[in-house]
C-alpha cells in the first residue's frame, strides 16, 4: 500500500512539476506557418470569466491573418499554465482562429509579452530571441499587413433567438405557407 501511495504521489508531483513546460521551437518559417494570426498589440480590456476569459487587443502591427483593429483573444484563466493578461501590456500574439472574429490563446504558442528589463525577460532565455529581435524578424520575413476595418454588420447578430411574439408570427406564416402549398399541389394533381 505504501508503494502504491508513493507511486501516485510521485506521478502527481511529476505532472505538476512539468505541466507548464512546452517544447522549444526556433523562430522560422515552419514555426510561423503553424499560426493563422500573428500580431503585436496592447491589451485594452480584460474580462475574467474562468475558462472563457477574454483579452481585447488593440492591434498595432499585423504580420499574418485578417483581423480588425480591436481583436478578442480567449484564454483559460483557471488553467495552471496560463499567461497573466493585464490591461496595458504589449504582446506579440501567435494564435489560430477560434471563431470568425476572435482566437484562442495556447500557452505553448510563441506568444510573449514585452518585459522592460531585458535581464528579467524569461522568454529570451527560453527561446533564444529577444523581443526586439522577434519583432524585426516578423517585420522583415512576414511584413506588415493591413488591419481590416471594423464591420458594423457583425456575425454575432445572426443567431439571436426570437422573442415570443416574433416566434408566433413566424410559426403562423410558416403554417399558412404549408397549407397554401398543400392546397396548390392538391389542385394540380387532381387534374
N, C-alpha and C positions, 0 to 999 in steps of 0.2 A: 504494500500500500504506500509506503514511504517513497519507493522508487517511482510509482505512478504519479504521486503528487509533485515530486521533484521534476519529473519529465514535463508535466503540464505547466509548472511554474517557469521552467526554462524556455519552453516554447512560447509562452506569453511574453516573457522578457525579450526574447529574440524578435518576436513580431513587433513589439512596441519600440524596441531599440532601432530597428532597421526599417520601420514603416515609412519614414519620410525621406528615404534615400532614393534618388532617381538615377538612372543610368546617365553617365556623362556623354554629351554629344558635342561635336565640333560645329562651329558656325560655318556652314557651307550651303551650297545649292540643294543638296539632298535634304538637309535639315529644314530649310525654308519651304521646300515643296510639301512638307507634311502638313502645312497650315493653310487655311483658306484666307485668313485675315492676319495681317501684321501691321501694327501702327504704334506711334508714340502719342501719348495723350495724358491729360491730367484728370483726376477724379474730381467731379464737381458735386456728386451726391452719392451717398451710400444708404441703401435700405437693407437693414438686417432682418432676415426672415428665415432663420435656420438654414435648411438645405437649399432654399430658393432665394438666397440673398442676392442683391443686385448692386453693382457699382456702375454709375453712369459716367462715362468718359466724354470729355471734350477733346476731339481729335485735333492734334497739332500737325502731324505728318502721317500720311498713309503710304505704306510701302507695297501692300498687297490686299486685294479684295475691293468690294464695292460697299461702302458704308456711309452713313450720314455724319454730320458734324457732332451730334450727340448720340453716343452708341452705348447700349446696355450690355454689360458682361455679367452673366450669372456666376455665382460661386457658392460653395458649400461652407457656410460659416461654422457648422458643427463638426467638420472633419478634423481629425487630429492633425493632419498635414494640411495646413491652409495658409494662405497669404493674409497678412494684416492689411486690409483695404481701408485707407484713411483719406478723407477729403483733402484735396490739395496736392497729394502725392503724384509725381510724374512717373509714368510707366512706359516700358516697351512691352506690348502685348503680342503674344503668338497664340492664336486660337482658331477654332473651327466654328462654323455656323451651328447654332443650336436651334434657332428658328429663323424666319426671314430677316428680321431686323435686330437680332441680338446673337450672342455667342455664350459659350460656357467655358470658364477658365479651368484648365487642368493644372494641377500642382506640378506635374512633371514636364510641363512645356518649358520653353526657354524664357517665358515671361519674367520680367525683373523690374524692380523699381529703382529710381535714382537715389543713391546714397551719397550725400555731400562729401563726407570724409572718405576718400578713396582707400584709406587703410582699414576701414571698417566694412568695406564692400565685400561680403562673403560670396556674391555672385562672381566677382572677378577671380576669387580663389578657386571656386568650383568649376568655372567654365574656361578660365584662362584668357578671357576677353573683358576689357574694361567697358563701362557703359558708353564712353565716347567712341571707343573702337567699334563697338557693336552698331552704334548709330551711323558711323562713317561707312561701315560695310553695307548696311541696309540702304543708305542713300546712294552709294555707287553701284552696287550689284542689282538692287531691285528698282531703284529710282523712286521719285515721288509721284504719287498718283493723285488724281483729282478726287476730292471729297464730294460725295453726292449731296445734292440739295435736299433739305427736309421736305418730304411729300406730305401734304395735308390729307390726302386720301390714304389713310393707313389701313393695313390689313387687319388690325385688331378689331375693327368695327364690323367685320363680316360675320362673326359668329355670336352675335348678340341674341339672346333668347327673347322672343316677343312677349309683351305683356298679355294679360288675359283677353282684352278686347281685340288686340291685333290677332291673337290666336283664333278667336271665334270667327272673326271676319274672314281670315284665310281659310278656315275649315268650311265655312258656308260657301265661299266662292269655289272651293275645290269640289264640294258635293254637287253644286249646281252644274259645274263643268262636266262632271262624270255623268249626271242624269242626262244632260244635253247630248253627250257623246253616245250613250246607250240608245237614246231615242233616235238619233241620226243613223246609227248603224242598223237599228231595227227597221227603220223606214226603208232603207236601200236594200236590205237583204230579203225583204218580203216580196219584192218585185221579181 
